[in-house]
Amino acid sequence: MLILIAGVTGLVGQACAQAAFKSGHKVRGLGRNPSKLPKDIADRLEGFVTQKDVYDIDALNEAVKGVDAIVSAVHYSPVAVVDGQILLLRAAERAGVKIFHGASWNYDWTKIKLGECESYDNYLAFYSHARLSSEIKPIYAFTGGIVEYLLWHSPHSNPIDAQSNTLSFFGAGDEQLTWIVLKDLAAYTIQAISEPKAADGGFYYVESFRCSILELGRVYAQFRSAVSVILASTIIKNKFPTHHSIISQC
C-alpha cells in the first residue's frame, strides 16, 4: 500500500513512516522542509512533495496522486488542523482516495462541545465539517497524552521543569490519566488504515498505559537520578487554586 503522510517531518509523522516501513508499505511524504527528516526515513520514501503552505493546492494534488491511504499528522494549530486538513480532504476526494486518518491522537473530544475546551476546538471543527460535507469518512484515534511530546517536544506544556526540579499539575495529581508512546501510536495508526473496512472511518481507542501525573513524576525522578528519589512533600501553590508544583530531585 502507498501511504501519504502529511506532516511526515513531525514527531508523529516520522513515527508513522517508520511503522509503515516496518509493515511493508511504501510512504510518500508531504511537508514544507524535507531536510528535517533523518536520513533513514528520507532515503526510504517513495517521494517527498514540498508544499509552500497549507493552501498550496498544486502540491496537495501532486501528493495525493495514486496513493491508497492518507495519514494527516499535521501540527495542532488551527490553520493546519482545520484549513490544511479540509484542503487535503478535498484533494483526496478529487483523487478518489477513500482512506483518510485525521489528526487526533489525544483525548476523546467527541464528549465535549465546541467552545468548552479551546485545545480541542480545531479537531471538533474539522470533524464536523468533514462529516457534513465529504463522502470520505475519516478515522480518528483517541490515545490520551503522547509521552514523548509532553516530556521532550513541548516546552510550553511540559509538566517537569528540570532546572527548578519541579513537577506542575492541575487537580490533586492522583487522577489516572491515559498515555501512549510514539511507537505504539504509529503501529496502531498504520493498522487502522490497513483494516478491510478502513474506508468506513470512525473512532478507535488505544493506549500504552495509565498512571497519574504524580506517578509519572516519580518514575521520571527515579530514571533521572542516581538513586531512587521520591517526590518531596513540599507543595507550592500558585495563582490557580487547583494547580500545584511539587519539588523533586529529578
CYANA upper distance limits for C-alpha pairs under 8 A (distance plus 0.5 A):
  1 MET  CA     25 HIS  CA      5.62
  1 MET  CA     26 LYS  CA      6.59
  1 MET  CA     67 VAL  CA      8.24
  1 MET  CA     68 ASP  CA      6.52
  1 MET  CA     69 ALA  CA      8.21
  2 LEU  CA     25 HIS  CA      6.61
  2 LEU  CA     26 LYS  CA      5.19
  2 LEU  CA     27 VAL  CA      6.17
  2 LEU  CA     28 ARG  CA      7.68
  2 LEU  CA     66 GLY  CA      8.33
  2 LEU  CA     67 VAL  CA      5.62
  2 LEU  CA     68 ASP  CA      5.88
  2 LEU  CA     69 ALA  CA      7.30
  3 ILE  CA     20 ALA  CA      8.44
  3 ILE  CA     25 HIS  CA      7.64
  3 ILE  CA     26 LYS  CA      6.64
  3 ILE  CA     27 VAL  CA      5.37
  3 ILE  CA     28 ARG  CA      6.62
  3 ILE  CA     67 VAL  CA      6.33
  3 ILE  CA     68 ASP  CA      6.47
  3 ILE  CA     69 ALA  CA      5.48
  3 ILE  CA     70 ILE  CA      6.17
  3 ILE  CA     71 VAL  CA      7.72
  4 LEU  CA     27 VAL  CA      6.38
  4 LEU  CA     28 ARG  CA      5.27
  4 LEU  CA     29 GLY  CA      6.34
  4 LEU  CA     30 LEU  CA      7.64
  4 LEU  CA     63 ALA  CA      7.62
  4 LEU  CA     64 VAL  CA      7.32
  4 LEU  CA     67 VAL  CA      6.86
  4 LEU  CA     68 ASP  CA      8.43
  4 LEU  CA     69 ALA  CA      6.82
  4 LEU  CA     70 ILE  CA      5.24
  4 LEU  CA     71 VAL  CA      6.66
  5 ILE  CA     13 GLY  CA      6.92
  5 ILE  CA     16 CYS  CA      8.31
  5 ILE  CA     17 ALA  CA      7.83
  5 ILE  CA     27 VAL  CA      7.53
  5 ILE  CA     28 ARG  CA      6.80
  5 ILE  CA     29 GLY  CA      5.68
  5 ILE  CA     30 LEU  CA      6.64
  5 ILE  CA     70 ILE  CA      6.45
  5 ILE  CA     71 VAL  CA      5.30
  5 ILE  CA     72 SER  CA      6.46
  5 ILE  CA     73 ALA  CA      7.18
  6 ALA  CA     13 GLY  CA      7.72
  6 ALA  CA     29 GLY  CA      6.69
  6 ALA  CA     30 LEU  CA      5.14
  6 ALA  CA     31 GLY  CA      6.79
  6 ALA  CA     70 ILE  CA      7.95
  6 ALA  CA     71 VAL  CA      6.73
  6 ALA  CA     72 SER  CA      5.35
  6 ALA  CA     73 ALA  CA      6.10
  6 ALA  CA     74 VAL  CA      6.74
  7 GLY  CA     13 GLY  CA      6.08
  7 GLY  CA     29 GLY  CA      7.88
  7 GLY  CA     30 LEU  CA      6.41
  7 GLY  CA     31 GLY  CA      5.74
  7 GLY  CA     72 SER  CA      7.20
  7 GLY  CA     73 ALA  CA      5.52
  7 GLY  CA     74 VAL  CA      5.22
  7 GLY  CA     75 HIS  CA      7.80
  8 VAL  CA     12 VAL  CA      7.98
  8 VAL  CA     13 GLY  CA      4.41
  8 VAL  CA     14 GLN  CA      5.88
  8 VAL  CA     16 CYS  CA      8.44
  8 VAL  CA     17 ALA  CA      7.62
  8 VAL  CA     29 GLY  CA      5.99
  8 VAL  CA     30 LEU  CA      6.68
  8 VAL  CA     31 GLY  CA      6.93
  8 VAL  CA     37 LEU  CA      8.47
  8 VAL  CA     73 ALA  CA      7.27
  9 THR  CA     13 GLY  CA      6.38
  9 THR  CA     14 GLN  CA      6.32
  9 THR  CA     31 GLY  CA      7.18
  9 THR  CA     33 ASN  CA      8.02
  9 THR  CA     34 PRO  CA      7.44
  9 THR  CA     36 LYS  CA      6.34
  9 THR  CA     37 LEU  CA      5.93
 10 GLY  CA     14 GLN  CA      6.45
 10 GLY  CA     73 ALA  CA      7.93
 10 GLY  CA     74 VAL  CA      8.06
 10 GLY  CA     75 HIS  CA      8.25
 11 LEU  CA     15 ALA  CA      7.06
 11 LEU  CA    149 TYR  CA      8.15
 12 VAL  CA     16 CYS  CA      6.62
 12 VAL  CA     73 ALA  CA      6.51
 12 VAL  CA    182 LEU  CA      7.45
 12 VAL  CA    186 ALA  CA      7.71
 13 GLY  CA     17 ALA  CA      6.69
 13 GLY  CA     73 ALA  CA      5.76
 13 GLY  CA     74 VAL  CA      8.27
 14 GLN  CA     18 GLN  CA      6.85
 14 GLN  CA     37 LEU  CA      8.18
 14 GLN  CA     41 ILE  CA      8.01
 15 ALA  CA     19 ALA  CA      6.78
 15 ALA  CA    182 LEU  CA      6.89
 15 ALA  CA    183 LYS  CA      7.03
 15 ALA  CA    186 ALA  CA      6.10
 16 CYS  CA     20 ALA  CA      6.52
 16 CYS  CA    185 LEU  CA      8.46
 16 CYS  CA    186 ALA  CA      5.01
 16 CYS  CA    187 ALA  CA      7.64
 16 CYS  CA    189 THR  CA      7.67
 16 CYS  CA    190 ILE  CA      7.41
 17 ALA  CA     21 PHE  CA      6.72
 17 ALA  CA     27 VAL  CA      7.06
 17 ALA  CA     41 ILE  CA      7.76
 18 GLN  CA     22 LYS  CA      6.70
 18 GLN  CA     41 ILE  CA      7.66
 18 GLN  CA    186 ALA  CA      8.49
 19 ALA  CA     23 SER  CA      6.77
 19 ALA  CA    183 LYS  CA      8.14
 19 ALA  CA    186 ALA  CA      6.29
 19 ALA  CA    187 ALA  CA      6.03
 19 ALA  CA    190 ILE  CA      7.24
 20 ALA  CA     24 GLY  CA      6.89
 20 ALA  CA     25 HIS  CA      5.74
 20 ALA  CA     26 LYS  CA      7.55
 20 ALA  CA     27 VAL  CA      7.58
 20 ALA  CA    187 ALA  CA      8.36
 20 ALA  CA    190 ILE  CA      6.60
 21 PHE  CA     25 HIS  CA      5.85
 21 PHE  CA     26 LYS  CA      7.02
 21 PHE  CA     27 VAL  CA      7.90
 26 LYS  CA     45 LEU  CA      7.51
 26 LYS  CA     46 GLU  CA      6.72
 27 VAL  CA     44 ARG  CA      8.35
 27 VAL  CA     45 LEU  CA      5.82
 27 VAL  CA     46 GLU  CA      6.06
 27 VAL  CA     47 GLY  CA      7.93
 28 ARG  CA     45 LEU  CA      6.11
 28 ARG  CA     46 GLU  CA      5.63
 28 ARG  CA     47 GLY  CA      5.40
 28 ARG  CA     48 PHE  CA      6.19
 28 ARG  CA     49 VAL  CA      8.22
 28 ARG  CA     63 ALA  CA      8.05
 29 GLY  CA     45 LEU  CA      7.45
 29 GLY  CA     46 GLU  CA      8.45
 29 GLY  CA     47 GLY  CA      6.78
 29 GLY  CA     48 PHE  CA      5.01
 29 GLY  CA     49 VAL  CA      6.64
 29 GLY  CA     63 ALA  CA      8.25
 30 LEU  CA     48 PHE  CA      6.30
 30 LEU  CA     49 VAL  CA      5.40
 30 LEU  CA     50 THR  CA      6.54
 30 LEU  CA     51 GLN  CA      7.56
 30 LEU  CA     63 ALA  CA      7.07
 31 GLY  CA     48 PHE  CA      8.19
 31 GLY  CA     49 VAL  CA      7.11
 31 GLY  CA     50 THR  CA      5.83
 31 GLY  CA     51 GLN  CA      6.30
 32 ARG  CA     50 THR  CA      5.63
 32 ARG  CA     51 GLN  CA      5.63
 32 ARG  CA     52 LYS  CA      6.51
 32 ARG  CA     53 ASP  CA      7.51
 33 ASN  CA     50 THR  CA      7.29
 34 PRO  CA     42 ALA  CA      8.18
 34 PRO  CA     48 PHE  CA      7.73
 34 PRO  CA     50 THR  CA      7.82
 37 LEU  CA     41 ILE  CA      6.97
 37 LEU  CA     42 ALA  CA      6.32
 38 PRO  CA     42 ALA  CA      6.68
 39 LYS  CA     43 ASP  CA      6.29
 40 ASP  CA     44 ARG  CA      7.23
 41 ILE  CA     45 LEU  CA      6.98
 48 PHE  CA     63 ALA  CA      8.49
 49 VAL  CA     59 ALA  CA      6.98
 49 VAL  CA     62 GLU  CA      7.78
 49 VAL  CA     63 ALA  CA      6.38
 50 THR  CA     59 ALA  CA      7.20
 51 GLN  CA     56 ASP  CA      6.34
 51 GLN  CA     59 ALA  CA      5.85
 51 GLN  CA     60 LEU  CA      7.97
 52 LYS  CA     56 ASP  CA      6.46
 54 VAL  CA     79 VAL  CA      8.19
 54 VAL  CA     80 ALA  CA      7.14
 54 VAL  CA     83 ASP  CA      7.65
 54 VAL  CA     84 GLY  CA      5.34
 54 VAL  CA     87 LEU  CA      8.13
 55 TYR  CA     83 ASP  CA      8.39
 55 TYR  CA     84 GLY  CA      7.43
 55 TYR  CA     87 LEU  CA      7.77
 56 ASP  CA     60 LEU  CA      6.96
 57 ILE  CA     61 ASN  CA      6.64
 57 ILE  CA     87 LEU  CA      8.06
 57 ILE  CA     91 ALA  CA      8.32
 58 ASP  CA     62 GLU  CA      6.75
 59 ALA  CA     63 ALA  CA      6.52
 60 LEU  CA     64 VAL  CA      6.82
 60 LEU  CA     87 LEU  CA      8.36
 60 LEU  CA     88 LEU  CA      6.81
 60 LEU  CA     91 ALA  CA      6.68
 61 ASN  CA     65 LYS  CA      6.89
 61 ASN  CA     91 ALA  CA      6.12
 61 ASN  CA     92 ALA  CA      8.45
 61 ASN  CA     95 ALA  CA      8.15
 64 VAL  CA     70 ILE  CA      8.33
 64 VAL  CA     91 ALA  CA      7.26
 64 VAL  CA     92 ALA  CA      6.57
 64 VAL  CA     95 ALA  CA      7.03
 64 VAL  CA     97 VAL  CA      8.16
 65 LYS  CA     95 ALA  CA      6.60
 66 GLY  CA     95 ALA  CA      7.96
 67 VAL  CA     97 VAL  CA      7.47
 68 ASP  CA     97 VAL  CA      6.72
 68 ASP  CA     98 LYS  CA      8.13
 68 ASP  CA     99 ILE  CA      7.53
 69 ALA  CA     97 VAL  CA      6.98
 69 ALA  CA     98 LYS  CA      7.48
 69 ALA  CA     99 ILE  CA      5.26
 69 ALA  CA    100 PHE  CA      6.46
 69 ALA  CA    101 HIS  CA      8.48
 69 ALA  CA    193 ILE  CA      7.39
 70 ILE  CA     97 VAL  CA      8.40
 70 ILE  CA     99 ILE  CA      6.72
 70 ILE  CA    100 PHE  CA      5.30
 70 ILE  CA    101 HIS  CA      6.60
 71 VAL  CA    100 PHE  CA      6.55
 71 VAL  CA    101 HIS  CA      5.23
 71 VAL  CA    102 GLY  CA      6.99
 71 VAL  CA    103 ALA  CA      8.17
 72 SER  CA     85 GLN  CA      7.80
 72 SER  CA    100 PHE  CA      8.00
 72 SER  CA    101 HIS  CA      6.48
 72 SER  CA    102 GLY  CA      5.71
 72 SER  CA    103 ALA  CA      5.78
 73 ALA  CA    102 GLY  CA      7.96
 73 ALA  CA    103 ALA  CA      5.89
 74 VAL  CA     80 ALA  CA      6.71
 74 VAL  CA     81 VAL  CA      7.17
 74 VAL  CA    103 ALA  CA      6.90
 75 HIS  CA     80 ALA  CA      6.51
 75 HIS  CA     81 VAL  CA      7.43
 76 TYR  CA     80 ALA  CA      7.08
 76 TYR  CA     81 VAL  CA      6.40
 76 TYR  CA    122 ASN  CA      8.28
 77 SER  CA     81 VAL  CA      6.55
 77 SER  CA    122 ASN  CA      8.05
 78 PRO  CA     82 VAL  CA      6.09
 78 PRO  CA     83 ASP  CA      7.83
 78 PRO  CA    122 ASN  CA      5.89
 79 VAL  CA     83 ASP  CA      5.58
 79 VAL  CA     84 GLY  CA      6.61
 80 ALA  CA     84 GLY  CA      4.92
 80 ALA  CA     85 GLN  CA      6.97
 81 VAL  CA     85 GLN  CA      5.97
 81 VAL  CA    103 ALA  CA      7.58
 81 VAL  CA    122 ASN  CA      6.54
 81 VAL  CA    123 TYR  CA      7.12
 81 VAL  CA    126 PHE  CA      7.41
 82 VAL  CA     86 ILE  CA      6.51
 82 VAL  CA    122 ASN  CA      6.51
 82 VAL  CA    123 TYR  CA      7.77
 82 VAL  CA    125 ALA  CA      7.18
 82 VAL  CA    126 PHE  CA      5.64
 83 ASP  CA     87 LEU  CA      6.73
 84 GLY  CA     88 LEU  CA      6.64
 85 GLN  CA     89 LEU  CA      6.39
 85 GLN  CA    102 GLY  CA      8.20
 85 GLN  CA    126 PHE  CA      7.86
 86 ILE  CA     90 ARG  CA      6.72
 86 ILE  CA    126 PHE  CA      7.49
 86 ILE  CA    130 ALA  CA      7.80
 87 LEU  CA     91 ALA  CA      6.76
 88 LEU  CA     92 ALA  CA      6.69
 89 LEU  CA     93 GLU  CA      6.75
 89 LEU  CA    100 PHE  CA      8.30
 89 LEU  CA    136 ILE  CA      8.27
 90 ARG  CA     94 ARG  CA      6.84
 91 ALA  CA     95 ALA  CA      6.76
 92 ALA  CA     96 GLY  CA      6.53
 92 ALA  CA     97 VAL  CA      5.53
 92 ALA  CA     98 LYS  CA      7.94
 93 GLU  CA     97 VAL  CA      6.57
 93 GLU  CA     98 LYS  CA      8.05
 93 GLU  CA    134 SER  CA      8.46
 93 GLU  CA    135 GLU  CA      8.31
 93 GLU  CA    136 ILE  CA      7.64
 98 LYS  CA    136 ILE  CA      6.25
 98 LYS  CA    137 LYS  CA      8.13
 98 LYS  CA    199 ALA  CA      5.95
 99 ILE  CA    136 ILE  CA      7.77
 99 ILE  CA    137 LYS  CA      8.01
 99 ILE  CA    138 PRO  CA      7.38
 99 ILE  CA    139 ILE  CA      8.40
 99 ILE  CA    193 ILE  CA      7.12
 99 ILE  CA    198 ALA  CA      6.65
 99 ILE  CA    199 ALA  CA      5.29
 99 ILE  CA    201 GLY  CA      8.08
100 PHE  CA    136 ILE  CA      7.81
100 PHE  CA    137 LYS  CA      7.65
100 PHE  CA    138 PRO  CA      5.38
100 PHE  CA    139 ILE  CA      6.72
100 PHE  CA    193 ILE  CA      8.12
100 PHE  CA    199 ALA  CA      8.03
100 PHE  CA    201 GLY  CA      8.28
101 HIS  CA    138 PRO  CA      5.91
101 HIS  CA    139 ILE  CA      5.04
101 HIS  CA    140 TYR  CA      6.64
101 HIS  CA    189 THR  CA      8.31
101 HIS  CA    193 ILE  CA      7.49
102 GLY  CA    138 PRO  CA      6.35
102 GLY  CA    139 ILE  CA      6.32
102 GLY  CA    140 TYR  CA      6.09
103 ALA  CA    123 TYR  CA      8.21
103 ALA  CA    140 TYR  CA      7.47
104 SER  CA    123 TYR  CA      7.61
104 SER  CA    140 TYR  CA      6.27
104 SER  CA    141 ALA  CA      6.14
104 SER  CA    142 PHE  CA      7.20
105 TRP  CA    140 TYR  CA      7.96
105 TRP  CA    141 ALA  CA      5.55
105 TRP  CA    142 PHE  CA      5.61
105 TRP  CA    143 THR  CA      5.65
105 TRP  CA    144 GLY  CA      7.34
105 TRP  CA    145 GLY  CA      8.14
105 TRP  CA    146 ILE  CA      8.14
105 TRP  CA    185 LEU  CA      8.11
106 ASN  CA    141 ALA  CA      7.71
106 ASN  CA    142 PHE  CA      5.62
106 ASN  CA    143 THR  CA      5.71
106 ASN  CA    144 GLY  CA      5.22
106 ASN  CA    145 GLY  CA      6.29
106 ASN  CA    146 ILE  CA      8.08
107 TYR  CA    142 PHE  CA      5.79
107 TYR  CA    143 THR  CA      6.64
107 TYR  CA    144 GLY  CA      5.21
107 TYR  CA    145 GLY  CA      7.67
108 ASP  CA    142 PHE  CA      6.08
108 ASP  CA    144 GLY  CA      8.47
109 TRP  CA    113 LYS  CA      8.45
109 TRP  CA    120 TYR  CA      6.85
109 TRP  CA    123 TYR  CA      8.26
109 TRP  CA    124 LEU  CA      7.54
110 THR  CA    124 LEU  CA      7.94
112 ILE  CA    116 GLU  CA      7.01
112 ILE  CA    117 CYS  CA      8.18
113 LYS  CA    117 CYS  CA      8.39
113 LYS  CA    124 LEU  CA      8.44
114 LEU  CA    120 TYR  CA      8.40
114 LEU  CA    121 ASP  CA      6.05
114 LEU  CA    124 LEU  CA      7.03
114 LEU  CA    125 ALA  CA      8.09
115 GLY  CA    121 ASP  CA      6.86
116 GLU  CA    121 ASP  CA      8.46
117 CYS  CA    121 ASP  CA      6.96
118 GLU  CA    122 ASN  CA      8.33
120 TYR  CA    124 LEU  CA      6.82
121 ASP  CA    125 ALA  CA      6.50
122 ASN  CA    126 PHE  CA      6.86
123 TYR  CA    127 TYR  CA      6.53
124 LEU  CA    128 SER  CA      6.49
125 ALA  CA    129 HIS  CA      6.67
126 PHE  CA    130 ALA  CA      6.44
127 TYR  CA    131 ARG  CA      6.52
128 SER  CA    132 LEU  CA      6.76
129 HIS  CA    133 SER  CA      6.43
129 HIS  CA    134 SER  CA      8.44
130 ALA  CA    134 SER  CA      5.75
130 ALA  CA    136 ILE  CA      8.24
130 ALA  CA    137 LYS  CA      8.14
130 ALA  CA    138 PRO  CA      8.39
131 ARG  CA    137 LYS  CA      7.60
136 ILE  CA    199 ALA  CA      7.92
136 ILE  CA    201 GLY  CA      8.46
137 LYS  CA    199 ALA  CA      6.98
137 LYS  CA    200 ASP  CA      6.39
137 LYS  CA    201 GLY  CA      5.13
137 LYS  CA    202 GLY  CA      7.62
138 PRO  CA    199 ALA  CA      8.11
138 PRO  CA    200 ASP  CA      8.29
138 PRO  CA    201 GLY  CA      5.29
138 PRO  CA    202 GLY  CA      7.03
139 ILE  CA    192 ALA  CA      8.38
139 ILE  CA    193 ILE  CA      8.45
139 ILE  CA    198 ALA  CA      8.06
139 ILE  CA    201 GLY  CA      4.97
139 ILE  CA    202 GLY  CA      5.41
139 ILE  CA    203 PHE  CA      6.36
139 ILE  CA    204 TYR  CA      8.43
140 TYR  CA    201 GLY  CA      8.23
140 TYR  CA    202 GLY  CA      6.77
140 TYR  CA    203 PHE  CA      5.32
140 TYR  CA    204 TYR  CA      7.05
141 ALA  CA    189 THR  CA      8.15
141 ALA  CA    203 PHE  CA      6.33
141 ALA  CA    204 TYR  CA      5.67
141 ALA  CA    205 TYR  CA      6.56
141 ALA  CA    206 VAL  CA      7.94
142 PHE  CA    203 PHE  CA      7.80
142 PHE  CA    204 TYR  CA      6.69
142 PHE  CA    205 TYR  CA      5.37
142 PHE  CA    206 VAL  CA      6.97
143 THR  CA    178 THR  CA      7.50
143 THR  CA    179 TRP  CA      7.06
143 THR  CA    180 ILE  CA      6.54
143 THR  CA    185 LEU  CA      8.04
143 THR  CA    205 TYR  CA      6.50
143 THR  CA    206 VAL  CA      5.67
143 THR  CA    207 GLU  CA      5.70
144 GLY  CA    177 LEU  CA      7.84
144 GLY  CA    178 THR  CA      5.18
144 GLY  CA    179 TRP  CA      5.37
144 GLY  CA    180 ILE  CA      6.90
144 GLY  CA    207 GLU  CA      7.38
145 GLY  CA    150 LEU  CA      7.82
145 GLY  CA    178 THR  CA      6.91
145 GLY  CA    179 TRP  CA      5.22
145 GLY  CA    180 ILE  CA      6.63
146 ILE  CA    150 LEU  CA      6.70
146 ILE  CA    179 TRP  CA      6.46
146 ILE  CA    180 ILE  CA      5.61
146 ILE  CA    181 VAL  CA      6.30
146 ILE  CA    182 LEU  CA      7.28
147 VAL  CA    151 LEU  CA      6.66
147 VAL  CA    179 TRP  CA      6.87
147 VAL  CA    180 ILE  CA      6.58
147 VAL  CA    181 VAL  CA      5.99
147 VAL  CA    182 LEU  CA      8.02
148 GLU  CA    152 TRP  CA      6.11
148 GLU  CA    153 HIS  CA      7.20
148 GLU  CA    181 VAL  CA      7.07
148 GLU  CA    182 LEU  CA      7.33
149 TYR  CA    153 HIS  CA      5.15
149 TYR  CA    154 SER  CA      6.27
150 LEU  CA    154 SER  CA      6.02
150 LEU  CA    155 PRO  CA      8.50
150 LEU  CA    157 SER  CA      7.19
150 LEU  CA    158 ASN  CA      5.80
150 LEU  CA    159 PRO  CA      8.17
151 LEU  CA    155 PRO  CA      8.38
151 LEU  CA    158 ASN  CA      5.92
151 LEU  CA    159 PRO  CA      7.98
151 LEU  CA    160 ILE  CA      7.74
152 TRP  CA    158 ASN  CA      7.99
154 SER  CA    158 ASN  CA      6.25
159 PRO  CA    167 LEU  CA      5.93
159 PRO  CA    168 SER  CA      5.41
159 PRO  CA    169 PHE  CA      6.92
160 ILE  CA    165 ASN  CA      7.74
160 ILE  CA    166 THR  CA      6.34
160 ILE  CA    167 LEU  CA      5.10
160 ILE  CA    168 SER  CA      7.00
160 ILE  CA    217 GLY  CA      8.00
161 ASP  CA    165 ASN  CA      6.08
161 ASP  CA    166 THR  CA      5.80
161 ASP  CA    167 LEU  CA      6.95
162 ALA  CA    166 THR  CA      7.40
162 ALA  CA    250 CYS  CA      7.25
165 ASN  CA    247 ILE  CA      6.51
165 ASN  CA    248 SER  CA      5.82
165 ASN  CA    249 GLN  CA      6.19
165 ASN  CA    250 CYS  CA      6.23
166 THR  CA    245 SER  CA      6.35
166 THR  CA    246 ILE  CA      5.80
166 THR  CA    247 ILE  CA      5.16
166 THR  CA    248 SER  CA      6.17
166 THR  CA    250 CYS  CA      8.45
167 LEU  CA    217 GLY  CA      7.13
167 LEU  CA    244 HIS  CA      8.48
167 LEU  CA    245 SER  CA      5.74
167 LEU  CA    246 ILE  CA      5.47
167 LEU  CA    247 ILE  CA      7.15
167 LEU  CA    248 SER  CA      7.74
168 SER  CA    243 HIS  CA      7.59
168 SER  CA    244 HIS  CA      6.02
168 SER  CA    245 SER  CA      4.71
168 SER  CA    246 ILE  CA      6.84
169 PHE  CA    173 GLY  CA      6.96
169 PHE  CA    213 ILE  CA      7.63
169 PHE  CA    243 HIS  CA      6.03
169 PHE  CA    244 HIS  CA      6.08
169 PHE  CA    245 SER  CA      7.10
170 PHE  CA    242 THR  CA      5.94
170 PHE  CA    243 HIS  CA      4.74
170 PHE  CA    244 HIS  CA      6.95
171 GLY  CA    175 GLU  CA      8.29
171 GLY  CA    242 THR  CA      5.49
171 GLY  CA    243 HIS  CA      6.63
171 GLY  CA    244 HIS  CA      8.37
172 ALA  CA    242 THR  CA      7.77
173 GLY  CA    212 SER  CA      6.77
173 GLY  CA    213 ILE  CA      6.06
173 GLY  CA    214 LEU  CA      6.00
174 ASP  CA    212 SER  CA      5.54
174 ASP  CA    213 ILE  CA      7.18
174 ASP  CA    214 LEU  CA      6.75
174 ASP  CA    215 GLU  CA      8.28
175 GLU  CA    211 CYS  CA      8.28
175 GLU  CA    212 SER  CA      5.72
175 GLU  CA    213 ILE  CA      7.92
176 GLN  CA    210 ARG  CA      6.67
176 GLN  CA    211 CYS  CA      5.51
176 GLN  CA    212 SER  CA      4.99
176 GLN  CA    213 ILE  CA      8.25
177 LEU  CA    210 ARG  CA      5.92
177 LEU  CA    211 CYS  CA      5.89
177 LEU  CA    212 SER  CA      5.99
177 LEU  CA    213 ILE  CA      7.88
178 THR  CA    207 GLU  CA      6.97
178 THR  CA    208 SER  CA      8.26
178 THR  CA    209 PHE  CA      6.78
178 THR  CA    210 ARG  CA      5.17
178 THR  CA    211 CYS  CA      7.34
179 TRP  CA    207 GLU  CA      6.36
179 TRP  CA    208 SER  CA      6.36
179 TRP  CA    209 PHE  CA      6.06
179 TRP  CA    210 ARG  CA      6.39
179 TRP  CA    211 CYS  CA      8.25
180 ILE  CA    184 ASP  CA      7.19
180 ILE  CA    185 LEU  CA      6.92
180 ILE  CA    206 VAL  CA      8.43
180 ILE  CA    207 GLU  CA      5.56
180 ILE  CA    208 SER  CA      5.00
180 ILE  CA    209 PHE  CA      7.09
181 VAL  CA    185 LEU  CA      6.72
181 VAL  CA    208 SER  CA      6.82
182 LEU  CA    186 ALA  CA      6.53
183 LYS  CA    187 ALA  CA      6.76
184 ASP  CA    188 TYR  CA      6.63
184 ASP  CA    207 GLU  CA      8.37
184 ASP  CA    208 SER  CA      7.31
185 LEU  CA    189 THR  CA      6.66
185 LEU  CA    207 GLU  CA      8.46
186 ALA  CA    190 ILE  CA      6.75
187 ALA  CA    191 GLN  CA      6.66
188 TYR  CA    192 ALA  CA      6.50
188 TYR  CA    206 VAL  CA      8.22
189 THR  CA    193 ILE  CA      7.04
190 ILE  CA    194 SER  CA      6.72
191 GLN  CA    195 GLU  CA      6.86
192 ALA  CA    198 ALA  CA      7.02
193 ILE  CA    198 ALA  CA      5.83
193 ILE  CA    199 ALA  CA      8.50
194 SER  CA    198 ALA  CA      7.07
197 LYS  CA    201 GLY  CA      8.21
211 CYS  CA    215 GLU  CA      6.51
211 CYS  CA    216 LEU  CA      7.09
212 SER  CA    216 LEU  CA      6.76
213 ILE  CA    217 GLY  CA      6.66
214 LEU  CA    218 ARG  CA      6.71
215 GLU  CA    219 VAL  CA      6.78
216 LEU  CA    220 TYR  CA      6.66
217 GLY  CA    221 ALA  CA      6.57
217 GLY  CA    231 LEU  CA      8.18
218 ARG  CA    222 GLN  CA      6.66
218 ARG  CA    229 VAL  CA      7.79
218 ARG  CA    230 ILE  CA      6.47
218 ARG  CA    231 LEU  CA      6.79
219 VAL  CA    223 PHE  CA      6.57
220 TYR  CA    224 ARG  CA      6.57
220 TYR  CA    250 CYS  CA      7.23
221 ALA  CA    225 SER  CA      6.41
221 ALA  CA    228 SER  CA      7.85
221 ALA  CA    229 VAL  CA      6.47
221 ALA  CA    230 ILE  CA      7.74
221 ALA  CA    231 LEU  CA      8.12
221 ALA  CA    248 SER  CA      7.82
221 ALA  CA    249 GLN  CA      6.97
221 ALA  CA    250 CYS  CA      4.56
222 GLN  CA    226 ALA  CA      8.13
222 GLN  CA    227 VAL  CA      7.20
222 GLN  CA    228 SER  CA      5.18
222 GLN  CA    229 VAL  CA      5.97
222 GLN  CA    230 ILE  CA      8.08
222 GLN  CA    250 CYS  CA      7.72
223 PHE  CA    228 SER  CA      8.34
224 ARG  CA    250 CYS  CA      6.24
225 SER  CA    229 VAL  CA      7.39
225 SER  CA    249 GLN  CA      7.97
225 SER  CA    250 CYS  CA      6.51
229 VAL  CA    248 SER  CA      8.39
229 VAL  CA    249 GLN  CA      7.19
229 VAL  CA    250 CYS  CA      8.04
230 ILE  CA    248 SER  CA      7.82
230 ILE  CA    249 GLN  CA      8.49
231 LEU  CA    246 ILE  CA      7.58
231 LEU  CA    247 ILE  CA      7.09
231 LEU  CA    248 SER  CA      5.15
231 LEU  CA    249 GLN  CA      7.49
232 ALA  CA    246 ILE  CA      7.58
232 ALA  CA    247 ILE  CA      6.27
232 ALA  CA    248 SER  CA      5.95
232 ALA  CA    249 GLN  CA      8.42
233 SER  CA    246 ILE  CA      7.77
233 SER  CA    247 ILE  CA      7.91
234 THR  CA    246 ILE  CA      6.77
234 THR  CA    247 ILE  CA      6.50
235 ILE  CA    244 HIS  CA      6.97
235 ILE  CA    245 SER  CA      6.44
235 ILE  CA    246 ILE  CA      5.63
235 ILE  CA    247 ILE  CA      7.30
236 ILE  CA    244 HIS  CA      6.35
236 ILE  CA    245 SER  CA      5.78
236 ILE  CA    246 ILE  CA      7.12
236 ILE  CA    247 ILE  CA      8.42
237 LYS  CA    241 PRO  CA      7.74
237 LYS  CA    243 HIS  CA      7.04
237 LYS  CA    244 HIS  CA      5.46
237 LYS  CA    245 SER  CA      7.09
238 ASN  CA    243 HIS  CA      7.14
238 ASN  CA    244 HIS  CA      7.09
238 ASN  CA    245 SER  CA      8.47
239 LYS  CA    243 HIS  CA      8.36
